Amino acid sequence: MTPEELYEKLRPLQEAKGYFFNKDKAFVLDLMESLLINRERYGYMACPCRLASGKRELDQDILCPCVYREPDVAEFGACYCGLYVSKEWNEGSVPQETVPERRDPEKLMAGLLFEE
């Protein structure tokens, strides 16, 4: 699967749920490529903006779309990566702020401990 094919597959599924891809398609395709790399590397599509442990059970919260997407988009208009955004974010009608990391620091450390 190519990044473009993944984009075309996911876009209608996510838009039906009220989530949109960032309007910067080149940026989105780079993230799609990273998701595909993570799928090849780990066997699952871990968030491309976070360090995965390589252990699916430890990374459940960062399987894309991660569990933090909903609160991030609700509060900031975008997820941590900037992959998923609200319609208003893409239109520029809400501030485009940096989204803080919500992941538990212990899980962050697990990625460092298990990364080979």
N, CA, C and O atoms as CSV, one atom per row, in Angstrom:
chain,resi,resn,atom,element,x,y,z
A,1,MET,N,N,0.856,-1.179,0.000
A,1,MET,CA,C,0.000,0.000,0.000
A,1,MET,C,C,0.900,1.238,0.000
A,1,MET,O,O,1.928,1.274,0.676
A,2,THR,N,N,0.501,2.235,-0.757
A,2,THR,CA,C,1.248,3.490,-0.809
A,2,THR,C,C,0.637,4.488,0.177
A,2,THR,O,O,-0.499,4.310,0.617
A,3,PRO,N,N,1.385,5.529,0.521
A,3,PRO,CA,C,0.801,6.572,1.381
A,3,PRO,C,C,-0.478,7.168,0.782
A,3,PRO,O,O,-1.438,7.428,1.507
A,4,GLU,N,N,-0.494,7.382,-0.514
A,4,GLU,CA,C,-1.684,7.935,-1.172
A,4,GLU,C,C,-2.874,6.989,-1.059
A,4,GLU,O,O,-3.999,7.433,-0.831
A,5,GLU,N,N,-2.636,5.690,-1.216
A,5,GLU,CA,C,-3.716,4.702,-1.087
A,5,GLU,C,C,-4.255,4.667,0.341
A,5,GLU,O,O,-5.464,4.562,0.549
A,6,LEU,N,N,-3.359,4.754,1.324
A,6,LEU,CA,C,-3.801,4.785,2.723
A,6,LEU,C,C,-4.635,6.035,2.982
A,6,LEU,O,O,-5.668,5.973,3.648
A,7,TYR,N,N,-4.184,7.161,2.455
A,7,TYR,CA,C,-4.912,8.430,2.584
A,7,TYR,C,C,-6.333,8.275,2.023
A,7,TYR,O,O,-7.309,8.634,2.680
A,8,GLU,N,N,-6.434,7.746,0.822
A,8,GLU,CA,C,-7.743,7.596,0.164
A,8,GLU,C,C,-8.643,6.603,0.894
A,8,GLU,O,O,-9.865,6.749,0.888
A,9,LYS,N,N,-8.046,5.607,1.515
A,9,LYS,CA,C,-8.825,4.626,2.275
A,9,LYS,C,C,-9.356,5.222,3.577
A,9,LYS,O,O,-10.517,5.022,3.934
A,10,LEU,N,N,-8.494,5.954,4.279
A,10,LEU,CA,C,-8.865,6.479,5.599
A,10,LEU,C,C,-9.714,7.751,5.556
A,10,LEU,O,O,-10.557,7.965,6.427
A,11,ARG,N,N,-9.495,8.586,4.553
A,11,ARG,CA,C,-10.173,9.894,4.512
A,11,ARG,C,C,-11.688,9.797,4.656
A,11,ARG,O,O,-12.244,10.450,5.538
A,12,PRO,N,N,-12.386,9.010,3.829
A,12,PRO,CA,C,-13.855,8.973,3.988
A,12,PRO,C,C,-14.305,8.367,5.311
A,12,PRO,O,O,-15.326,8.772,5.866
A,13,LEU,N,N,-13.551,7.403,5.812
A,13,LEU,CA,C,-13.912,6.783,7.098
A,13,LEU,C,C,-13.816,7.789,8.241
A,13,LEU,O,O,-14.682,7.828,9.115
A,14,GLN,N,N,-12.767,8.598,8.231
A,14,GLN,CA,C,-12.563,9.559,9.310
A,14,GLN,C,C,-13.462,10.786,9.162
A,14,GLN,O,O,-13.951,11.316,10.160
A,15,GLU,N,N,-13.681,11.235,7.941
A,15,GLU,CA,C,-14.568,12.382,7.738
A,15,GLU,C,C,-15.986,12.067,8.180
A,15,GLU,O,O,-16.694,12.948,8.666
A,16,ALA,N,N,-16.404,10.826,8.016
A,16,ALA,CA,C,-17.740,10.418,8.466
A,16,ALA,C,C,-17.864,10.538,9.981
A,16,ALA,O,O,-18.970,10.671,10.506
A,17,LYS,N,N,-16.729,10.493,10.687
A,17,LYS,CA,C,-16.707,10.625,12.148
A,17,LYS,C,C,-16.445,12.063,12.590
A,17,LYS,O,O,-16.367,12.342,13.786
A,18,GLY,N,N,-16.310,12.979,11.624
A,18,GLY,CA,C,-16.089,14.387,11.962
A,18,GLY,C,C,-14.633,14.786,12.093
A,18,GLY,O,O,-14.331,15.870,12.592
A,19,TYR,N,N,-13.723,13.926,11.651
A,19,TYR,CA,C,-12.293,14.226,11.693
A,19,TYR,C,C,-11.788,14.386,10.267
A,19,TYR,O,O,-12.183,13.647,9.366
A,20,PHE,N,N,-10.917,15.353,10.080
A,20,PHE,CA,C,-10.403,15.664,8.755
A,20,PHE,C,C,-8.886,15.593,8.773
A,20,PHE,O,O,-8.253,15.806,9.807
A,21,PHE,N,N,-8.312,15.290,7.617
A,21,PHE,CA,C,-6.862,15.352,7.517
A,21,PHE,C,C,-6.441,16.810,7.385
A,21,PHE,O,O,-7.165,17.634,6.827
A,22,ASN,N,N,-5.280,17.105,7.897
A,22,ASN,CA,C,-4.679,18.420,7.761
A,22,ASN,C,C,-4.712,18.815,6.283
A,22,ASN,O,O,-4.487,17.975,5.412
A,23,LYS,N,N,-4.989,20.078,6.001
A,23,LYS,CA,C,-5.097,20.527,4.608
A,23,LYS,C,C,-3.760,20.494,3.874
A,23,LYS,O,O,-3.733,20.565,2.645
A,24,ASP,N,N,-2.656,20.387,4.603
A,24,ASP,CA,C,-1.328,20.275,3.994
A,24,ASP,C,C,-1.117,18.815,3.583
A,24,ASP,O,O,-0.624,18.002,4.365
A,25,LYS,N,N,-1.494,18.504,2.358
A,25,LYS,CA,C,-1.487,17.105,1.923
A,25,LYS,C,C,-0.084,16.503,1.905
A,25,LYS,O,O,0.073,15.322,2.214
A,26,ALA,N,N,0.932,17.277,1.556
A,26,ALA,CA,C,2.301,16.744,1.560
A,26,ALA,C,C,2.693,16.312,2.971
A,26,ALA,O,O,3.316,15.266,3.152
A,27,PHE,N,N,2.329,17.114,3.966
A,27,PHE,CA,C,2.578,16.782,5.371
A,27,PHE,C,C,1.840,15.500,5.746
A,27,PHE,O,O,2.403,14.618,6.394
A,28,VAL,N,N,0.586,15.407,5.337
A,28,VAL,CA,C,-0.238,14.230,5.640
A,28,VAL,C,C,0.353,12.982,4.985
A,28,VAL,O,O,0.404,11.924,5.612
A,29,LEU,N,N,0.794,13.093,3.744
A,29,LEU,CA,C,1.363,11.930,3.062
A,29,LEU,C,C,2.665,11.480,3.711
A,29,LEU,O,O,2.967,10.286,3.719
A,30,ASP,N,N,3.439,12.412,4.254
A,30,ASP,CA,C,4.639,12.036,5.014
A,30,ASP,C,C,4.242,11.221,6.246
A,30,ASP,O,O,4.879,10.217,6.563
A,31,LEU,N,N,3.181,11.660,6.940
A,31,LEU,CA,C,2.706,10.914,8.111
A,31,LEU,C,C,2.138,9.555,7.709
A,31,LEU,O,O,2.321,8.569,8.423
A,32,MET,N,N,1.449,9.500,6.567
A,32,MET,CA,C,0.932,8.219,6.068
A,32,MET,C,C,2.090,7.253,5.807
A,32,MET,O,O,2.004,6.070,6.135
A,33,GLU,N,N,3.163,7.761,5.220
A,33,GLU,CA,C,4.343,6.930,4.973
A,33,GLU,C,C,4.919,6.410,6.291
A,33,GLU,O,O,5.314,5.248,6.387
A,34,SER,N,N,4.962,7.273,7.298
A,34,SER,CA,C,5.467,6.861,8.614
A,34,SER,C,C,4.569,5.811,9.259
A,34,SER,O,O,5.063,4.894,9.914
A,35,LEU,N,N,3.260,5.936,9.080
A,35,LEU,CA,C,2.340,4.921,9.593
A,35,LEU,C,C,2.608,3.567,8.930
A,35,LEU,O,O,2.601,2.527,9.589
A,36,LEU,N,N,2.842,3.598,7.630
A,36,LEU,CA,C,3.128,2.356,6.915
A,36,LEU,C,C,4.463,1.759,7.349
A,36,LEU,O,O,4.593,0.539,7.446
A,37,ILE,N,N,5.442,2.596,7.607
A,37,ILE,CA,C,6.735,2.127,8.120
A,37,ILE,C,C,6.536,1.477,9.487
A,37,ILE,O,O,7.080,0.407,9.758
A,38,ASN,N,N,5.758,2.127,10.341
A,38,ASN,CA,C,5.492,1.554,11.670
A,38,ASN,C,C,4.751,0.224,11.559
A,38,ASN,O,O,5.007,-0.697,12.335
A,39,ARG,N,N,3.844,0.123,10.607
A,39,ARG,CA,C,3.128,-1.142,10.420
A,39,ARG,C,C,4.096,-2.247,10.006
A,39,ARG,O,O,3.989,-3.383,10.468
A,40,GLU,N,N,5.028,-1.907,9.143
A,40,GLU,CA,C,6.041,-2.879,8.712
A,40,GLU,C,C,6.971,-3.236,9.877
A,40,GLU,O,O,7.299,-4.405,10.082
A,41,ARG,N,N,7.385,-2.237,10.624
A,41,ARG,CA,C,8.338,-2.415,11.721
A,41,ARG,C,C,7.730,-3.158,12.906
A,41,ARG,O,O,8.339,-4.080,13.448
A,42,TYR,N,N,6.514,-2.746,13.309
A,42,TYR,CA,C,5.914,-3.261,14.543
A,42,TYR,C,C,4.744,-4.218,14.320
A,42,TYR,O,O,4.366,-4.962,15.225
A,43,GLY,N,N,4.178,-4.198,13.125
A,43,GLY,CA,C,2.992,-5.013,12.873
A,43,GLY,C,C,1.702,-4.263,13.158
A,43,GLY,O,O,0.616,-4.838,13.085
A,44,TYR,N,N,1.817,-2.980,13.482
A,44,TYR,CA,C,0.653,-2.124,13.738
A,44,TYR,C,C,1.039,-0.677,13.453
A,44,TYR,O,O,2.212,-0.307,13.488
A,45,MET,N,N,0.021,0.126,13.172
A,45,MET,CA,C,0.271,1.524,12.820
A,45,MET,C,C,0.269,2.395,14.073
A,45,MET,O,O,-0.745,2.987,14.443
A,46,ALA,N,N,1.421,2.453,14.704
A,46,ALA,CA,C,1.596,3.325,15.869
A,46,ALA,C,C,1.676,4.767,15.393
A,46,ALA,O,O,2.110,5.050,14.277
A,47,CYS,N,N,1.253,5.662,16.257
A,47,CYS,CA,C,1.330,7.097,15.982
A,47,CYS,C,C,2.729,7.434,15.457
A,47,CYS,O,O,3.724,7.067,16.082
A,48,PRO,N,N,2.815,8.120,14.334
A,48,PRO,CA,C,4.126,8.430,13.772
A,48,PRO,C,C,4.869,9.542,14.519
A,48,PRO,O,O,6.032,9.817,14.224
A,49,CYS,N,N,4.216,10.168,15.465
A,49,CYS,CA,C,4.815,11.293,16.194
A,49,CYS,C,C,5.237,10.920,17.609
A,49,CYS,O,O,5.661,11.769,18.392
A,50,ARG,N,N,5.115,9.655,17.916
A,50,ARG,CA,C,5.478,9.184,19.251
A,50,ARG,C,C,6.389,7.967,19.119
A,50,ARG,O,O,6.379,7.271,18.105
A,51,LEU,N,N,7.166,7.731,20.151
A,51,LEU,CA,C,8.071,6.589,20.164
A,51,LEU,C,C,7.312,5.350,20.624
A,51,LEU,O,O,6.858,5.279,21.766
A,52,ALA,N,N,7.181,4.388,19.738
A,52,ALA,CA,C,6.494,3.139,20.073
A,52,ALA,C,C,7.474,2.180,20.741
A,52,ALA,O,O,8.682,2.231,20.508
A,53,SER,N,N,6.926,1.315,21.570
A,53,SER,CA,C,7.763,0.338,22.273
A,53,SER,C,C,8.029,-0.901,21.421
A,53,SER,O,O,8.992,-1.630,21.660
A,54,GLY,N,N,7.173,-1.133,20.428
A,54,GLY,CA,C,7.261,-2.366,19.664
A,54,GLY,C,C,6.452,-3.483,20.306
A,54,GLY,O,O,6.425,-4.606,19.802
A,55,LYS,N,N,5.802,-3.178,21.407
A,55,LYS,CA,C,4.944,-4.133,22.121
A,55,LYS,C,C,3.515,-3.584,22.055
A,55,LYS,O,O,3.177,-2.606,22.721
A,56,ARG,N,N,2.697,-4.230,21.247
A,56,ARG,CA,C,1.338,-3.744,20.986
A,56,ARG,C,C,0.556,-3.451,22.263
A,56,ARG,O,O,-0.147,-2.444,22.345
A,57,GLU,N,N,0.678,-4.332,23.261
A,57,GLU,CA,C,-0.091,-4.131,24.495
A,57,GLU,C,C,0.314,-2.839,25.213
A,57,GLU,O,O,-0.515,-2.216,25.877
A,58,LEU,N,N,1.564,-2.438,25.086
A,58,LEU,CA,C,2.015,-1.183,25.706
A,58,LEU,C,C,1.660,0.039,24.869
A,58,LEU,O,O,1.606,1.162,25.370
A,59,ASP,N,N,1.422,-0.203,23.592
A,59,ASP,CA,C,1.168,0.904,22.660
A,59,ASP,C,C,-0.299,1.060,22.269
A,59,ASP,O,O,-0.613,1.828,21.359
A,60,GLN,N,N,-1.196,0.351,22.935
A,60,GLN,CA,C,-2.620,0.413,22.586
A,60,GLN,C,C,-3.122,1.856,22.487
A,60,GLN,O,O,-3.938,2.177,21.623
A,61,ASP,N,N,-2.637,2.705,23.361
A,61,ASP,CA,C,-3.125,4.087,23.389
A,61,ASP,C,C,-2.634,4.923,22.214
A,61,ASP,O,O,-3.190,5.986,21.938
A,62,ILE,N,N,-1.595,4.454,21.518
A,62,ILE,CA,C,-1.061,5.248,20.400
A,62,ILE,C,C,-1.245,4.567,19.052
A,62,ILE,O,O,-0.582,4.929,18.080
A,63,LEU,N,N,-2.147,3.575,18.980
A,63,LEU,CA,C,-2.498,3.031,17.676
A,63,LEU,C,C,-3.291,4.109,16.953
A,63,LEU,O,O,-4.282,4.608,17.486
A,64,CYS,N,N,-2.880,4.464,15.782
A,64,CYS,CA,C,-3.498,5.574,15.050
A,64,CYS,C,C,-4.844,5.146,14.474
A,64,CYS,O,O,-4.927,4.103,13.826
A,65,PRO,N,N,-5.898,5.927,14.696
A,65,PRO,CA,C,-5.933,7.163,15.484
A,65,PRO,C,C,-5.857,6.855,16.985
A,65,PRO,O,O,-6.562,5.986,17.498
A,66,CYS,N,N,-5.005,7.575,17.649
A,66,CYS,CA,C,-4.746,7.310,19.068
A,66,CYS,C,C,-5.919,7.749,19.952
A,66,CYS,O,O,-6.808,8.480,19.516
A,67,VAL,N,N,-5.895,7.291,21.182
A,67,VAL,CA,C,-6.975,7.620,22.114
A,67,VAL,C,C,-6.968,9.098,22.500
A,67,VAL,O,O,-7.940,9.592,23.072
A,68,TYR,N,N,-5.899,9.793,22.198
A,68,TYR,CA,C,-5.786,11.207,22.550
A,68,TYR,C,C,-6.355,12.122,21.467
A,68,TYR,O,O,-6.536,13.320,21.691
A,69,ARG,N,N,-6.637,11.554,20.294
A,69,ARG,CA,C,-7.134,12.368,19.184
A,69,ARG,C,C,-8.411,13.112,19.557
A,69,ARG,O,O,-8.513,14.319,19.340
A,70,GLU,N,N,-9.378,12.405,20.113
A,70,GLU,CA,C,-10.668,13.036,20.409
A,70,GLU,C,C,-10.523,14.232,21.349
A,70,GLU,O,O,-11.016,15.312,21.024
A,71,PRO,N,N,-9.859,14.081,22.515
A,71,PRO,CA,C,-9.725,15.260,23.372
A,71,PRO,C,C,-8.831,16.346,22.769
A,71,PRO,O,O,-9.071,17.533,22.988
A,72,ASP,N,N,-7.805,15.951,22.013
A,72,ASP,CA,C,-6.931,16.945,21.387
A,72,ASP,C,C,-7.698,17.790,20.367
A,72,ASP,O,O,-7.602,19.017,20.373
A,73,VAL,N,N,-8.451,17.133,19.503
A,73,VAL,CA,C,-9.204,17.858,18.471
A,73,VAL,C,C,-10.302,18.703,19.123
A,73,VAL,O,O,-10.564,19.825,18.689
A,74,ALA,N,N,-10.934,18.170,20.152
A,74,ALA,CA,C,-11.978,18.937,20.842
A,74,ALA,C,C,-11.408,20.201,21.486
A,74,ALA,O,O,-12.031,21.261,21.434
A,75,GLU,N,N,-10.230,20.090,22.088
A,75,GLU,CA,C,-9.652,21.231,22.806
A,75,GLU,C,C,-8.813,22.153,21.919
A,75,GLU,O,O,-8.863,23.374,22.070
A,76,PHE,N,N,-8.044,21.572,20.996
A,76,PHE,CA,C,-7.082,22.362,20.219
A,76,PHE,C,C,-7.389,22.430,18.725
A,76,PHE,O,O,-6.768,23.209,18.002
A,77,GLY,N,N,-8.331,21.630,18.261
A,77,GLY,CA,C,-8.653,21.620,16.833
A,77,GLY,C,C,-7.759,20.699,16.023
A,77,GLY,O,O,-7.949,20.561,14.814
A,78,ALA,N,N,-6.779,20.061,16.672
A,78,ALA,CA,C,-5.859,19.154,15.980
A,78,ALA,C,C,-5.352,18.119,16.969
A,78,ALA,O,O,-5.344,18.345,18.180
A,79,CYS,N,N,-4.930,16.982,16.435
A,79,CYS,CA,C,-4.298,15.980,17.286
A,79,CYS,C,C,-2.831,16.356,17.484
A,79,CYS,O,O,-2.335,17.294,16.860
A,80,TYR,N,N,-2.154,15.634,18.338
A,80,TYR,CA,C,-0.755,15.897,18.677
A,80,TYR,C,C,0.131,15.996,17.425
A,80,TYR,O,O,1.003,16.861,17.339
A,81,CYS,N,N,-0.102,15.110,16.472
A,81,CYS,CA,C,0.696,15.084,15.232
A,81,CYS,C,C,0.307,16.178,14.249
A,81,CYS,O,O,1.116,16.609,13.428
A,82,GLY,N,N,-0.931,16.615,14.343
A,82,GLY,CA,C,-1.447,17.524,13.325
A,82,GLY,C,C,-1.983,16.782,12.118
A,82,GLY,O,O,-2.294,17.397,11.098
A,83,LEU,N,N,-2.094,15.466,12.220
A,83,LEU,CA,C,-2.653,14.670,11.130
A,83,LEU,C,C,-4.162,14.877,11.057
A,83,LEU,O,O,-4.701,15.225,10.006
A,84,TYR,N,N,-4.840,14.661,12.187
A,84,TYR,CA,C,-6.281,14.836,12.258
A,84,TYR,C,C,-6.607,16.200,12.826
A,84,TYR,O,O,-6.059,16.618,13.846
A,85,VAL,N,N,-7.508,16.883,12.148
A,85,VAL,CA,C,-7.894,18.229,12.567
A,85,VAL,C,C,-9.408,18.392,12.422
A,85,VAL,O,O,-10.091,17.566,11.817
A,86,SER,N,N,-9.896,19.471,12.991
A,86,SER,CA,C,-11.308,19.802,12.806
A,86,SER,C,C,-11.468,20.585,11.506
A,86,SER,O,O,-10.500,21.109,10.955
A,87,LYS,N,N,-12.681,20.650,11.041
A,87,LYS,CA,C,-12.987,21.446,9.847
A,87,LYS,C,C,-12.590,22.901,10.089
A,87,LYS,O,O,-12.040,23.563,9.208
A,88,GLU,N,N,-12.879,23.390,11.306
A,88,GLU,CA,C,-12.575,24.781,11.658
A,88,GLU,C,C,-11.063,25.046,11.655
A,88,GLU,O,O,-10.621,26.128,11.271
A,89,TRP,N,N,-10.283,24.065,12.080
A,89,TRP,CA,C,-8.820,24.207,12.080
A,89,TRP,C,C,-8.324,24.370,10.645
A,89,TRP,O,O,-7.506,25.243,10.355
A,90,ASN,N,N,-8.834,23.511,9.746
A,90,ASN,CA,C,-8.427,23.603,8.343
A,90,ASN,C,C,-8.846,24.926,7.720
A,90,ASN,O,O,-8.152,25.452,6.849
A,91,GLU,N,N,-9.973,25.465,8.161
A,91,GLU,CA,C,-10.466,26.733,7.623
A,91,GLU,C,C,-9.754,27.931,8.235
A,91,GLU,O,O,-9.893,29.052,7.745
A,92,GLY,N,N,-8.990,27.706,9.302
A,92,GLY,CA,C,-8.277,28.800,9.952
A,92,GLY,C,C,-9.139,29.625,10.883
A,92,GLY,O,O,-8.756,30.733,11.258
A,93,SER,N,N,-10.305,29.105,11.267
A,93,SER,CA,C,-11.204,29.879,12.136
A,93,SER,C,C,-10.966,29.600,13.626
A,93,SER,O,O,-11.639,30.179,14.479
A,94,VAL,N,N,-10.017,28.719,13.939
A,94,VAL,CA,C,-9.598,28.491,15.327
A,94,VAL,C,C,-8.075,28.625,15.367
A,94,VAL,O,O,-7.406,28.345,14.373
A,95,PRO,N,N,-7.527,29.048,16.497
A,95,PRO,CA,C,-6.069,29.193,16.596
A,95,PRO,C,C,-5.359,27.857,16.362
A,95,PRO,O,O,-5.845,26.804,16.776
A,96,GLN,N,N,-4.224,27.914,15.706
A,96,GLN,CA,C,-3.436,26.710,15.456
A,96,GLN,C,C,-2.280,26.679,16.452
A,96,GLN,O,O,-1.161,27.108,16.170
A,97,GLU,N,N,-2.605,26.150,17.627
A,97,GLU,CA,C,-1.659,26.097,18.739
A,97,GLU,C,C,-0.933,24.763,18.785
A,97,GLU,O,O,-1.369,23.778,18.189
A,98,THR,N,N,0.175,24.751,19.499
A,98,THR,CA,C,0.884,23.504,19.751
A,98,THR,C,C,0.050,22.645,20.696
A,98,THR,O,O,-0.432,23.121,21.723
A,99,VAL,N,N,-0.110,21.390,20.339
A,99,VAL,CA,C,-0.890,20.459,21.156
A,99,VAL,C,C,0.065,19.771,22.128
A,99,VAL,O,O,1.037,19.152,21.696
A,100,PRO,N,N,-0.192,19.869,23.422
A,100,PRO,CA,C,0.711,19.229,24.389
A,100,PRO,C,C,0.553,17.708,24.400
A,100,PRO,O,O,-0.490,17.172,24.027
A,101,GLU,N,N,1.589,17.045,24.827
A,101,GLU,CA,C,1.565,15.583,24.960
A,101,GLU,C,C,0.666,15.198,26.126
A,101,GLU,O,O,0.822,15.721,27.229
A,102,ARG,N,N,-0.277,14.286,25.889
A,102,ARG,CA,C,-1.178,13.801,26.936
A,102,ARG,C,C,-0.765,12.424,27.445
A,102,ARG,O,O,-1.271,11.958,28.465
A,103,ARG,N,N,0.136,11.787,26.748
A,103,ARG,CA,C,0.501,10.408,27.103
A,103,ARG,C,C,1.224,10.373,28.440
A,103,ARG,O,O,2.049,11.235,28.741
A,104,ASP,N,N,0.901,9.368,29.231
A,104,ASP,CA,C,1.516,9.158,30.537
A,104,ASP,C,C,3.034,9.051,30.375
A,104,ASP,O,O,3.507,8.291,29.530
A,105,PRO,N,N,3.800,9.794,31.166
A,105,PRO,CA,C,5.265,9.750,31.059
A,105,PRO,C,C,5.844,8.334,31.195
A,105,PRO,O,O,6.880,8.032,30.603
A,106,GLU,N,N,5.191,7.479,31.958
A,106,GLU,CA,C,5.682,6.102,32.080
A,106,GLU,C,C,5.580,5.359,30.755
A,106,GLU,O,O,6.434,4.531,30.437
A,107,LYS,N,N,4.549,5.649,29.990
A,107,LYS,CA,C,4.416,5.017,28.676
A,107,LYS,C,C,5.441,5.597,27.701
A,107,LYS,O,O,5.934,4.900,26.814
A,108,LEU,N,N,5.750,6.865,27.874
A,108,LEU,CA,C,6.800,7.466,27.052
A,108,LEU,C,C,8.115,6.750,27.291
A,108,LEU,O,O,8.853,6.452,26.352
A,109,MET,N,N,8.400,6.480,28.550
A,109,MET,CA,C,9.640,5.798,28.917
A,109,MET,C,C,9.666,4.360,28.418
A,109,MET,O,O,10.732,3.835,28.097
A,110,ALA,N,N,8.495,3.714,28.348
A,110,ALA,CA,C,8.436,2.332,27.857
A,110,ALA,C,C,8.949,2.281,26.415
A,110,ALA,O,O,9.622,1.327,26.026
A,111,GLY,N,N,8.629,3.305,25.632
A,111,GLY,CA,C,9.124,3.359,24.252
A,111,GLY,C,C,10.633,3.416,24.211
A,111,GLY,O,O,11.252,2.816,23.333
A,112,LEU,N,N,11.233,4.125,25.142
A,112,LEU,CA,C,12.694,4.221,25.189
A,112,LEU,C,C,13.320,2.908,25.658
A,112,LEU,O,O,14.381,2.511,25.176
A,113,LEU,N,N,12.665,2.249,26.585
A,113,LEU,CA,C,13.218,1.014,27.144
A,113,LEU,C,C,13.165,-0.156,26.160
A,113,LEU,O,O,14.052,-1.009,26.161
A,114,PHE,N,N,12.132,-0.196,25.327
A,114,PHE,CA,C,11.960,-1.337,24.437
A,114,PHE,C,C,12.468,-1.092,23.033
A,114,PHE,O,O,12.583,-2.037,22.253
A,115,GLU,N,N,12.772,0.131,22.692
A,115,GLU,CA,C,13.260,0.442,21.349
A,115,GLU,C,C,14.634,-0.200,21.167
A,115,GLU,O,O,15.506,-0.090,22.029
A,116,GLU,N,N,14.804,-0.859,20.054
A,116,GLU,CA,C,16.094,-1.526,19.814
A,116,GLU,C,C,16.903,-0.769,18.795
A,116,GLU,O,O,18.016,-1.177,18.464
